[in-house]
């Protein structure tokens, strides 16, 4: 029964990915023959696709808080690749991802077609990336980044890279902090984290073979960027997410 469930879920995921490939291929073909698809339309199509991908995962999502009406820089703790479809299903938005994602079979190509920006760790191109991020925000687009720079098992939070917050200062957009937790039987889910040397297919098989898990997404109080420096924004956003995930005592421990 467990194996049958895995195969059925794999088939559903495969069907969704195939649909995404067809959408992205249609956009690419259109661009080659002179039919330009606007970024706004790409984002709406991406949201539609990610919502179906999120629904195909064995995850029961509970969203706490309201999505902002104005464009904001979304910053979230990072646990798994599944963070992207879960959050991307909420609103049309752009993403910042590590350059390695661009090399993933199918999904990397889909991410590129959806307008994802890629950054190479340690490559020294942060200034150029920040200019592109600020341009996205000024154009009225929501933008999601994971300022830890890597994923964790969900029981801790790494220091936020403040340089990634410069785009909010430059564009004048507010910060939307997001706390995301994966739970199984009320405890942190051991299957959801995608960390270290995990490969995507092996992780996907483990996740799909498991029972239904709960995902709690908290949309926290936005942080205005006016008269703030990137380091201050990073610190305030990190503190807000720490409080949401681990409580006020954890924030004090982190400050110490």
N, C-alpha and C positions, 0 to 999 in steps of 0.2 A: 504494500500500500504506500509506503514511504517513497519507494522508487517510482511508482506510478505518478505520485504527486510531483516529484521532481521533474519527470519527463513532461508532464502537462504544463508545468510552469515554464520550463525551458522552451516549449513550443510557443507559449504565449509571448514570452520575451522575444523570441526569434521573429514572430509575426510583427511585433511593435517595431523592432529594429529594422526589419525589411521595409515597413511603412516609412520610417524615417529616411532610409536610403533613397526610396523613391521620391520623397519630397525634396531632399537635398539635390538629387540628380536632376529633378525638374527645374530647380532654381539655377543650377549650374548650366544646364542646357539652354535655359532662357537667356542667361547672360551672354552665352556664346553667339546667340542669334539676335542680340540687341534688345531683349526684353529684360529690363532692369527691375529687380525686386527690391523695394525700399527696406531699410533696416527695420523700420517699424513693423512691416509685414513679416519679415524674417523672424522678429522677436515673437510676434503673435503665433506664427507657425511653430516656433520652437517651444513656446509655452504649451501649445496643444499637444505636441509630441511628448514633451516631458511629463505632462499630466497622465498620459496613457502609459508611459514607461513606469511612473510611480505607482499607478494602479495595478500594474502587472507584478510588482514586488510583494512578497509576503509581509507587508508592513501596514499596520493600522495607524494612521496619522491623526494627531490631535493638534490643532493650531490654537494657540492662546494669544490674544491680542488682535489688532486690526492692521491690515496692510496700509501703508502710507499712500496718500493720494498724489503727493508731489514726488518727483524723482529724487532718490536718495542713494547713498553709498551703503549697501548692505554689507555688514561684516558679521561673520559667524565662526564659531568654533568648528573644527573640521575633524570628522570621524571616518567618513567613508565616501567613496565615489557616489554613493546613492544620495548624499547631501544635495548634489546638484539637481537631479530630477525632482526631489521632494520640495526644494525651495523654488526651483524654476517653474514649478507648476502653479505657484501662487500668483505670479504677475509676469508680464513680459519683461525680460531683463537680459542684460549682457553679463558675461562671466570673465574672470581672470583665472587662468589655469597654468600649471607648470608645463614647460615645453614638452615633457615626456608624454603628456596626454595626446599631443598632436600625432604621435607615432602609433597610437593604439589603432588596431585594425577596425575599420568601420566607424567606431565611436569617435575616434580622433578626427576623421574626415567630417563626420556629422557636426562635431563641435566647431570645426573651422568654418563650415558652411553657415552655421548659426551666428557667426560673428564673434566667437570667443577670441579673446586676446591671450597670447601665450607669453610667458616670461621664463627666461633661462636663469636658474639659480646661480649666483656668482658671476654672471656674465657682464655686469656693470651697465645694463641697459634700463635700469629703473627709471631714470629721468625721462627717457623716450616713452616708456610704458605709462608713466604718470601723465604725460601730456595727452596720450591717447585716451586714458581713463577720464581725464578732466573734460575732454572733448565729448565723450559719450554722455557725461552728466550734464554738460551745458546744453546738449541737444535734447534734453528731457527724457533720458533713458535711465531706468533703474540699473544698477550695476552691483554685482555680487563678487566679493573677494573673501579669501580665507587668510587673514593676516598672520596666522601662526606660521604659514609657509609649509606646513606638512600636516599630516593627520595624526591623531592620537587614539588611544584605546577608550577615551571618553571619561577617564577617571582623573584627568588633570587638564590644565590649560597652559600651553606654552606662551612665552612673551610675544606680544603682537609686534610686528615689524612696523615701526612708525612711519617709515618712508612711504608706505603704500597709502597713507592717509593724506599725503600732500595734494592728491587730486581733489579731495573734498574742500580743502582750503582754497585751492586755485579756482574751483568752480563755484564755491559758495553753497554747495549742497550739504544737507544735513546727513548725519550718520544714523542708520537703522541697525542697532545691535540685535543679533539673533542668537538665542541659545537653543541648541538641538541636542536631544538625548534619545538614545535607543535603549529600550527596556525589554526585558524578558522575565516574566514572573516577578515584576517589581524591582528587579536588580539590573545593573548595567548589562546590556546584551553582549555576550562574548563573540557572537557571529558577525555582527555588523561592522566592527572596525576593519578598515583596510589600511594596514600599516606595514612598514618595513619592506621586506622582499616579496610580499604577497603579489600573486599575479591575478589579473582580472577574472579569467575564466574559472580558476580554482575557487576564488572567493565567491563568485556568483553561484557555483554549484553548492557550496556550503550554505549560503544564505537561502537558496531556493529549496534546499532539502529540509530546512528547519521549520518549526511551527511558526505561527503568526506572532510577530513581535510588535511592540508599541513604539511609536516615535512621537515624542513631545517637542513641538516647535513653539518657542516663546518669542513673540515679537515685542521687544522691550521698548521703553521710552526713547524716542529719537533724541539725538544729541546735535544741537546747533553747532555749526562750524565757524560762525562769525567770531572774530577776535581770538581764535584758538590756533595753537600751533599743532603740527602733526603729532608730536610726541604727547601733547595733552589729550588730543582726541583718541589716540591709541590707548593711553592709560585709562581714560574714562570709559571707553567702550569695553576694554578688557575687564575692568572692575564690575561693570554692569552684568556681563556674561558670567563672571565668576560667582556673583551673588545669586544669579538665577539658577546656576547649575549646582552649586555646593553650599550656598548660604553665606551669611555675613561673616561667620567665623573663618571661613576659608579665605575671604578677602583680606582679613586681618593677618592671617598666616602668610599670605602671598606678599603683602606689604612689608612684613618683617623680614 
